[in-house]
Amino acid sequence: MTVLIALIDDDLSYQFISKRNLMAAKHEPRLLQFYDGLEAINYFEVHQEEFGELPDIVFLDINMPYLDGWQFLDRLAELNLIKKGIIIYMVTSSLSPLDIEKAAGYKVLAGYEVKPITKDKFNEIIEKTINELEN
């Protein structure tokens, strides 16, 4: 099974390293890359009726221009894509207790990961997602 993953992060270096780690993952995913939250939410709006074009997993940064991670989550909730069951991980360099506490308030988040995410962690998340999608 091929998983569709969206990376939403304005850090070009992080995008490059994450793409390389994901492409080396055990189950090579399809990949969407967005460099800010607004670019990503526009994509979700256009494809909201095309579940095959929406990602299975989203790795979302907090601090981005135009729409930050929190604003992205709020706008995504308005689209009501719950039927798709998108799995979202907040991925950030922030160790702030305020950010961690705020993330805990978003039931849609599957986890809060501190950058960088290793190839092994990507593999673990992809494996878990495949198991959930197949059951």
C-alpha positions in Angstrom: 0.0 0.0 0.0 1.3 3.5 -0.9 0.7 6.2 1.6 0.2 9.9 0.5 2.1 12.2 2.8 2.0 16.0 3.0 5.0 18.0 4.4 3.9 21.5 5.4 6.9 23.5 6.5 8.6 26.7 5.3 12.1 25.4 6.2 13.7 24.4 2.9 16.5 22.4 4.6 14.0 20.5 6.7 11.9 19.8 3.6 14.9 18.4 1.7 16.1 16.2 4.6 12.6 14.9 5.3 12.0 14.2 1.6 15.2 12.2 1.5 14.3 10.3 4.7 10.8 9.6 3.5 12.0 8.3 0.1 14.3 6.0 1.9 11.5 4.7 4.1 10.5 1.0 3.9 7.2 1.9 2.2 8.1 4.6 -0.3 5.2 7.1 0.0 3.8 9.6 -2.5 4.7 13.0 -1.3 3.1 16.5 -1.4 5.3 19.4 -0.3 3.9 22.8 0.8 6.0 25.7 2.0 3.3 27.5 4.1 -0.1 26.8 5.6 -2.0 28.9 3.1 -0.6 26.9 0.1 -1.6 23.7 1.9 -5.1 24.7 2.9 -5.7 25.9 -0.7 -4.8 22.5 -1.9 -7.1 20.8 0.6 -10.0 23.1 -0.4 -9.6 22.3 -4.1 -9.4 18.5 -3.4 -11.8 18.2 -0.5 -14.1 15.9 -2.5 -11.2 13.8 -4.0 -10.1 11.6 -1.1 -7.5 10.0 -3.3 -5.7 13.3 -3.6 -5.8 14.1 0.1 -2.9 12.9 2.2 -3.1 10.1 4.7 -0.5 11.7 6.9 0.4 15.4 7.4 3.6 16.6 9.0 2.8 20.2 10.0 5.1 22.9 11.3 3.9 25.5 13.7 5.7 28.7 12.7 5.1 29.5 9.0 4.2 32.6 7.0 0.6 33.4 5.8 -1.0 30.6 7.9 0.8 29.1 10.8 0.2 25.5 11.9 -2.6 26.5 14.4 -4.4 28.5 11.8 -4.1 25.7 9.3 -5.7 23.3 11.8 -8.5 25.7 12.4 -9.2 26.2 8.7 -8.9 22.4 8.1 -11.6 21.8 10.7 -13.9 24.1 8.8 -13.6 21.8 5.7 -15.0 18.8 7.7 -12.7 16.2 6.2 -13.2 13.8 9.2 -14.4 11.1 6.8 -11.0 11.0 5.2 -9.3 10.3 8.6 -6.2 12.4 7.9 -3.5 11.7 10.5 -1.7 14.9 11.5 1.5 15.3 13.4 2.7 18.6 14.6 6.4 18.7 13.8 8.3 21.6 15.3 11.6 22.8 16.8 9.5 24.2 19.7 9.9 22.7 23.1 7.7 25.4 24.6 5.3 24.0 27.2 2.7 26.4 25.9 2.9 24.9 22.4 2.8 21.4 23.8 -0.2 22.2 25.9 -1.9 23.9 23.0 -1.3 20.9 20.7 -2.9 18.7 23.3 -6.1 20.7 22.9 -6.3 19.7 19.2 -8.0 16.3 19.2 -7.1 15.9 15.5 -3.4 15.8 16.2 -1.9 12.3 16.4 1.3 13.5 17.9 3.8 16.3 18.7 7.2 15.6 17.3 10.4 17.6 17.8 12.5 18.2 14.7 14.3 16.5 13.1 12.3 13.4 12.5 14.5 10.4 11.8 14.1 7.9 9.1 13.2 5.3 11.7 10.5 7.5 13.2 9.0 8.2 9.7 9.0 4.4 9.2 7.2 3.8 12.5 4.5 6.4 11.7 4.0 5.1 8.1 3.8 1.5 9.4 1.3 2.5 12.0 -0.8 4.3 9.4 -0.8 1.4 7.0 -1.9 -0.9 9.7 -4.8 1.4 10.6 -5.8 1.9 7.0 -5.8 -1.8 6.3 -8.0 -2.7 9.3 
